[in-house]
Amino acid sequence: MSDDSLTVTDNRTGRSYELPVTNGTVRTMDLRQIKTSEEDFGLMAYDPAYTNTASCRSAITYIDGERGTLQHRGYSIEQLCERSSYLEVAYLLINGALPTSHQLQEWTGEITIHTFVHENVKDFMQGFRYDANPMGMLVASVGALSTFYPDANQIHDTDVRAIQIIRLLAKMPTLAAFAFRHNMGQPYVYPDNDLDYAGNFLSMMYKMTELKYEPDPRLARALDVLFILHADHEQNASTSAVRSVGSTQVDPYSAIAAGVAALYGPLHGGANEAALRMLARIGRVQNIPDFLEGVKAGNERLMGFGHRVYKNYDPRARIIRKYLDDVFAVRGKSPLLDVATELEKRALDDDYFTSRKLYPNVDFYSGLIYEALGLPVAMFPVMFAIGRTSGWIAQWLEMVNDPEQKIARPRQIYTGERDLDYVPIERRQSPEL
């Protein structure tokens, strides 16, 4: 009997089974051998929301939730935010190593020259209602790119894959900015290839009548860091959606559109909006004690605190906090900053919250930056999607190249009726509601 194994005894039959343990996991297919009879299907694992199920092996992002550690390809998020640009981190995630100076120059140049979208994409976006949610527009427009690049479904062709990756990274900010301008009732602004990635996005968002938009370097850097912080976060809901849809061998645009759709949900991409609304509802520092008592009584929810993975301070929250002053110096201080700062201080001084591992996460402060940039709350998840695109691509690419991966097909536990006789419509009784 191997030391790296688990011995399971089935009390229904008295039989014992040895299950190999690899990387702290057992393969759920090994449970299928546990049967009460030859006709038995075999044991399955039941795990709603996949809270304790590993769906893949990945070398992209490492998280230690107990220690509050986040690393991409082995590099800490703190070092990457301090020393790298978003496009450098995107290269790292997708290609597996930090680029040389020449590689980064080529990579940046390729992305820069692909920022424009086909004019028909602009016409497509103009077909949305004037008040269409920009996230809904992004879902549709990213998916629509597959119709402009029909060869994208050749996912096993390395060269074809490479150009789709460049296009996705290049065009996502353009689509996002077009959605914003449409929502604001303003004309679309074309990319400016003289600007860097974040600066170009700011130009497409905010340029009005000036001949040349000059983004404030403090805003551009803060936005670039936000993109890095959102670049990848292991197997979250949107990444799992990308992998699941991508497992059908669909083109990457459709797979990434699935990730955008998952991010659309308020429990995922809308979390920073909920945190901002909470701060606005509290309104003043003087109201914080009563609010926290309401949380303890179950009458209020503390948004922007706690995380499914982190059981310590979210390292991304610490980083983003450093850039608030730079953004406010340009755009003016948010009146909610004092509320956020005092709320964090009081919550972290209270055993009720710390004992429950309720520490600030990235969503607690990111909403304040987006608000300072003059963005409507509907744009918050769109900003998230721009940064997360690199991670989605890296995860999709890893999945495509993984020989163990097959089309995703979870099992279920059927709980409904069986073997009912069909009842003709004239004899059916209305069910009691």
Secondary structure, DSSP 4 states (H G I P E B T S, - for coil): --SSEEEEE-TTT--EEEEE-BTTB--GGGGGG--SSTTS-------GGGTT------SSEEEETTTTEEEETTEEHHHHHHH--HHHHHHHHHHSSPPPHHHHHHHHHHHHTT----HHHHHHHHTS-TT--HHHHHHHHHHHHHHH-GGGG-TT-HHHHHHHHHHHHHHHHHHHHHHHHHHHT-------TTS-HHHHHHHHHH--S-SS----HHHHHHHHHHHHHTS--SS-HHHHHHHHHHTTT--HHHHHHHHHHHHTSTTTTTHHHHHHHHHHHH-SGGGHHHHHHHHHTTSS--TTB--SS-SS--HHHHHHHHTHHHHHHHH---TTHHHHHHHHHHHHT-HHHHTTT--B-HHHHHHHHHHHTT--GGGHHHHHHHHHHHHHHHHHHHHHT-TT-----------S--SPPP--GGGPPPPP-
